[in-house]
Amino acid sequence: MSPNDRPAYSFGDSASAAARLGVLAQVFEGASRSVLATVDLTAVGGVLDLGCGPGHTTALLAETFASRPVTGIDRSPAFVELARADYGDRADFRVGDVTADCPVDEPVALVNARLLLSHLSDVGGLIARWHEWLVPDGIVVLEEPETIHTDDEMFAGYLRLTDALVADRGATMFAGPLIDRALADEPRVALNRALTWPVETGAAAQMFALNVESWRHDEFIRARMTERDLDELHAGLLARVGDEGDTTIRWEIRQVVLRSKFG
């Protein structure tokens, strides 16, 4: 399989992938609300949610910027169909390539990308491209993993495997440092922080178990893990879904608010 033939999203768009994104949306909603609360959006125009998946982040944007038209863009027709079914009364959803031309007809007031750049190459180039889609005084909001801290051996092993899978697709799972370097000394950065976000052990295990279901048949994974290894990893993660507490694993999330260069 050549790089151009591989799925755009490392974790696929299966039912398990969609379920995982639902859990992820619940886990990181508070973090996203915290960065959106810093945005003073005065520019005239709509809101664009890139890599919207099943639409959870798009719905949050529609709630936050209730007076504006909100559009979610995803390359997966399956995810766009789910988004329309669940949130079509709140936002418009379209199939599109966020690495190509602007997917809407007019420049927008806000471009949002949450946990997207960690699945794409050329982080700095894409930020610059999305910046061009803004109206004067518009804003780009980015959220990406900086790192994930855990002393749990099973979680750490899962993360090493997932990191390698994403790298095989030509991306960097921990895109936060790449964003930080790309925007170093950029005067239009209104916010640039690494937010520590503890996650309940059970919620992390649920996300990870759903991800194993999503990519366990991938050629890259099959070359590194036996069926028995994958079964044991999946069963071990499922056994942790009921665990409580948030001391086992925590994310650091790079959150950036970038003003339009035309403002």
PyMOL commands that set and color helices and strands:
alter all, ss='L'
color gray80, all
select helices_A, chain A and resi 3-5+15-36+56-64+77-87+117-119+123-131+153-168+176-182+201-215+219-222+227-239
alter helices_A, ss='H'
color red, helices_A
select strands_A, chain A and resi 47-50+70-74+92-95+108-114+134-150+189-199+249-259
alter strands_A, ss='S'
color yellow, strands_A
deselect
rebuild
show_as cartoon
